[in-house]
């Protein structure tokens, strides 16, 4: 029965996270979430946490209003606060994925400090997830499927605790519990539409597998647990390799990576990109990074891009970055250095000063032929940037500061002329999110 598995999970989760003061349940009103909410209510005297049910009204069914009314009626009868959030789902090629995203965002919008979000996925859902990802060609991380304790990422960047207490419980056990306690629930008619991939697996494929292998659901769920253990080991190995292959500026050290086996190279690449928050590319792109970018000649300047990210090689380093916005090379402006200066691409120039002496400057980008004077000599800026190991794609993006016709500083580098005031530190800061 679900009670023992649920109590064990909740006791362990609250022991590890004693700061959790409120348990927020994604409550569709279906069988699974109804059992989850009922279990929480039944054990509230033991866990002593506030409860909140959140019902997401997608508006995709003509029954959506009735489902919302049902959810509120159940919560009223059980004396549990209930919030109904109405959302709009964009009709895209994957309605399942679009609905999942807006549901996540709406649930996150109800969370606050001290909350944990509880969802009612169960053992059968876990088996479907493993099978679905296996058919998509997922690796170890994908086949880890859903975890009992994880986090959910909000659009604003917040991470909230996400608990799935019923992953070890079969749907049959949940239905038996619901009938024993005379619970009522709704049935979403879309759950029987086998045009959706998961429904096809649930209604056509898994039952056929279970006829041949009765323990198929349990076995697939057990595979997820083993993949989670394997994924943890791989992450620990990736961290060890990263200490050798990634420098303090988040650059990949190419000779160190080339010394690894192909499997370890892929592991380090994924870890490196994930740590910087970039979307992981598919296997074909990862192969191109190792075969065409990392293995390129040292004097080459290869670039490989995918959605939201590009990697470039310069000398013995590999760089990952968001796609660069084109710079208007003829842009120029005057600056008194008293307030931060926003550049055309949203970056900012500002100064930190321990001197009362400020100078007025003209700020522009490279146009070619600039020279910097110092120590009785005049140096070609292009050669100075090369000697400073500034990557080629950054050189035309560096703001140049002039007093009259004389170049006095290059922002983002240590290059300064004697005319630059002592005690003034020039800072080049990234664009603020949403800046244009």
KAGI-V676204 format. One record per pair of residues at least 24 apart in sequence whose C-alpha atoms are under 8 Angstrom apart, sorted by sequence separation. I is the first residue (numbers start at 0). J is the second residue. D is the distance in whole Angstrom. If there is no record, write none. Layout:
i & j & d
I & J & D
I & J & D
//
This chain:
i & j & d
293 & 317 & 7
335 & 359 & 5
336 & 360 & 8
264 & 289 & 8
280 & 305 & 7
334 & 359 & 6
335 & 360 & 6
22 & 48 & 7
24 & 50 & 8
26 & 52 & 6
27 & 53 & 8
28 & 54 & 8
237 & 263 & 8
241 & 267 & 6
245 & 271 & 8
333 & 359 & 7
334 & 360 & 5
21 & 48 & 5
22 & 49 & 6
23 & 50 & 6
24 & 51 & 6
25 & 52 & 6
26 & 53 & 5
27 & 54 & 6
52 & 79 & 7
54 & 81 & 7
56 & 83 & 7
58 & 85 & 7
240 & 267 & 7
333 & 360 & 6
334 & 361 & 6
20 & 48 & 6
21 & 49 & 5
22 & 50 & 5
23 & 51 & 5
24 & 52 & 5
25 & 53 & 5
26 & 54 & 5
27 & 55 & 7
51 & 79 & 6
52 & 80 & 6
53 & 81 & 6
54 & 82 & 6
55 & 83 & 6
56 & 84 & 6
57 & 85 & 6
58 & 86 & 7
278 & 306 & 7
333 & 361 & 5
334 & 362 & 7
19 & 48 & 8
20 & 49 & 7
21 & 50 & 6
22 & 51 & 6
23 & 52 & 6
24 & 53 & 6
25 & 54 & 6
26 & 55 & 8
50 & 79 & 6
51 & 80 & 5
52 & 81 & 5
53 & 82 & 5
54 & 83 & 5
55 & 84 & 5
56 & 85 & 4
57 & 86 & 5
58 & 87 & 7
59 & 88 & 8
237 & 266 & 6
241 & 270 & 8
278 & 307 & 7
332 & 361 & 6
333 & 362 & 6
365 & 394 & 8
366 & 395 & 8
21 & 51 & 7
23 & 53 & 7
25 & 55 & 8
50 & 80 & 7
51 & 81 & 6
52 & 82 & 6
53 & 83 & 6
54 & 84 & 6
55 & 85 & 6
56 & 86 & 6
57 & 87 & 6
237 & 267 & 6
241 & 271 & 8
277 & 307 & 7
278 & 308 & 7
331 & 361 & 7
332 & 362 & 5
365 & 395 & 5
51 & 82 & 8
53 & 84 & 7
55 & 86 & 7
57 & 88 & 7
277 & 308 & 6
331 & 362 & 5
332 & 363 & 7
364 & 395 & 6
365 & 396 & 8
238 & 270 & 8
331 & 363 & 4
364 & 396 & 6
365 & 397 & 7
5 & 38 & 8
233 & 266 & 8
237 & 270 & 6
330 & 363 & 6
331 & 364 & 7
364 & 397 & 6
365 & 398 & 8
329 & 363 & 7
330 & 364 & 7
364 & 398 & 5
365 & 399 & 7
371 & 405 & 8
372 & 406 & 8
328 & 363 & 8
329 & 364 & 7
363 & 398 & 6
364 & 399 & 6
371 & 406 & 6
372 & 407 & 8
2 & 38 & 7
10 & 46 & 8
234 & 270 & 8
257 & 293 & 8
328 & 364 & 6
362 & 398 & 6
363 & 399 & 5
370 & 406 & 7
371 & 407 & 7
40 & 77 & 7
328 & 365 & 7
329 & 366 & 8
362 & 399 & 6
363 & 400 & 7
369 & 406 & 7
28 & 66 & 7
328 & 366 & 7
362 & 400 & 5
27 & 66 & 8
361 & 400 & 6
362 & 401 & 6
253 & 293 & 6
360 & 400 & 6
361 & 401 & 5
28 & 69 & 7
57 & 98 & 7
125 & 166 & 7
360 & 401 & 5
361 & 402 & 7
28 & 70 & 5
121 & 163 & 8
124 & 166 & 8
360 & 402 & 5
361 & 403 & 8
373 & 415 & 8
27 & 70 & 7
116 & 159 & 7
118 & 161 & 8
120 & 163 & 6
122 & 165 & 7
359 & 402 & 7
360 & 403 & 8
373 & 416 & 5
374 & 417 & 8
26 & 70 & 7
107 & 151 & 8
115 & 159 & 7
116 & 160 & 6
117 & 161 & 6
118 & 162 & 6
119 & 163 & 6
121 & 165 & 5
122 & 166 & 5
371 & 415 & 8
372 & 416 & 6
373 & 417 & 6
107 & 152 & 8
108 & 153 & 8
114 & 159 & 7
115 & 160 & 5
116 & 161 & 5
117 & 162 & 5
118 & 163 & 5
119 & 164 & 7
120 & 165 & 6
121 & 166 & 4
122 & 167 & 5
371 & 416 & 7
372 & 417 & 8
107 & 153 & 6
114 & 160 & 7
115 & 161 & 6
116 & 162 & 6
117 & 163 & 6
118 & 164 & 8
119 & 165 & 6
120 & 166 & 6
121 & 167 & 6
122 & 168 & 5
123 & 169 & 6
55 & 102 & 7
115 & 162 & 7
117 & 164 & 7
119 & 166 & 8
121 & 168 & 6
122 & 169 & 5
123 & 170 & 6
272 & 319 & 7
121 & 169 & 6
122 & 170 & 7
104 & 153 & 6
110 & 159 & 8
121 & 170 & 7
55 & 105 & 7
103 & 153 & 8
104 & 154 & 7
55 & 106 & 8
107 & 159 & 8
53 & 106 & 7
53 & 109 & 8
254 & 315 & 7
253 & 315 & 5
348 & 410 & 8
358 & 420 & 8
252 & 315 & 6
253 & 316 & 6
357 & 420 & 7
252 & 316 & 5
253 & 317 & 7
356 & 420 & 7
251 & 316 & 5
252 & 317 & 7
131 & 197 & 7
250 & 316 & 6
251 & 317 & 5
354 & 420 & 8
250 & 317 & 6
251 & 318 & 7
328 & 395 & 8
354 & 421 & 7
250 & 318 & 5
354 & 422 & 5
131 & 200 & 8
249 & 318 & 8
250 & 319 & 8
353 & 422 & 5
354 & 423 & 6
127 & 197 & 7
326 & 396 & 7
352 & 422 & 6
353 & 423 & 6
352 & 423 & 4
351 & 423 & 6
352 & 424 & 6
127 & 200 & 7
350 & 423 & 6
351 & 424 & 5
127 & 201 & 7
350 & 424 & 5
351 & 425 & 7
350 & 425 & 5
351 & 426 & 7
349 & 425 & 6
350 & 426 & 6
313 & 390 & 6
348 & 425 & 7
349 & 426 & 5
127 & 205 & 8
145 & 223 & 8
313 & 391 & 8
348 & 426 & 6
349 & 427 & 7
143 & 222 & 8
144 & 223 & 6
348 & 427 & 5
349 & 428 & 8
142 & 222 & 8
143 & 223 & 5
347 & 427 & 6
348 & 428 & 6
25 & 106 & 7
142 & 223 & 6
143 & 224 & 7
146 & 227 & 8
346 & 427 & 7
347 & 428 & 5
143 & 225 & 8
346 & 428 & 6
347 & 429 & 7
143 & 226 & 5
144 & 227 & 8
346 & 429 & 5
347 & 430 & 7
35 & 119 & 6
142 & 226 & 6
143 & 227 & 5
345 & 429 & 7
346 & 430 & 4
142 & 227 & 8
345 & 430 & 4
346 & 431 & 7
32 & 118 & 7
140 & 226 & 7
344 & 430 & 7
345 & 431 & 7
23 & 110 & 8
32 & 119 & 5
139 & 226 & 6
140 & 227 & 7
143 & 230 & 7
31 & 119 & 5
139 & 227 & 8
31 & 120 & 7
130 & 219 & 8
345 & 434 & 5
31 & 121 & 8
126 & 216 & 5
129 & 219 & 7
139 & 229 & 7
140 & 230 & 6
344 & 434 & 8
345 & 435 & 5
23 & 114 & 7
25 & 116 & 7
126 & 217 & 7
129 & 220 & 7
139 & 230 & 6
344 & 435 & 6
21 & 113 & 6
22 & 114 & 6
23 & 115 & 6
24 & 116 & 6
25 & 117 & 6
126 & 218 & 8
343 & 435 & 7
20 & 113 & 5
21 & 114 & 5
22 & 115 & 5
23 & 116 & 5
24 & 117 & 5
25 & 118 & 6
123 & 216 & 6
126 & 219 & 5
129 & 222 & 8
19 & 113 & 5
20 & 114 & 6
21 & 115 & 7
22 & 116 & 6
23 & 117 & 6
24 & 118 & 6
25 & 119 & 8
122 & 216 & 7
125 & 219 & 8
126 & 220 & 5
129 & 223 & 7
18 & 113 & 6
19 & 114 & 6
22 & 117 & 7
122 & 217 & 7
125 & 220 & 6
19 & 115 & 6
123 & 220 & 8
122 & 220 & 6
125 & 223 & 8
95 & 195 & 8
66 & 185 & 7
35 & 165 & 8
12 & 148 & 8
31 & 170 & 8
34 & 173 & 7
31 & 173 & 7
34 & 176 & 7
30 & 173 & 8
34 & 177 & 6
30 & 174 & 7
30 & 177 & 7
34 & 182 & 8
33 & 182 & 8
33 & 183 & 8
33 & 184 & 7
30 & 183 & 8
30 & 184 & 5
9 & 164 & 7
29 & 184 & 5
30 & 185 & 7
8 & 164 & 6
28 & 184 & 6
29 & 185 & 5
30 & 186 & 8
28 & 185 & 6
29 & 186 & 6
29 & 187 & 8
5 & 164 & 6
4 & 164 & 8
5 & 165 & 7
4 & 165 & 8
4 & 167 & 7
1 & 165 & 8
4 & 168 & 7
1 & 168 & 6
1 & 172 & 7
0 & 172 & 6
1 & 173 & 7
0 & 173 & 8
1 & 176 & 7
0 & 176 & 7
//
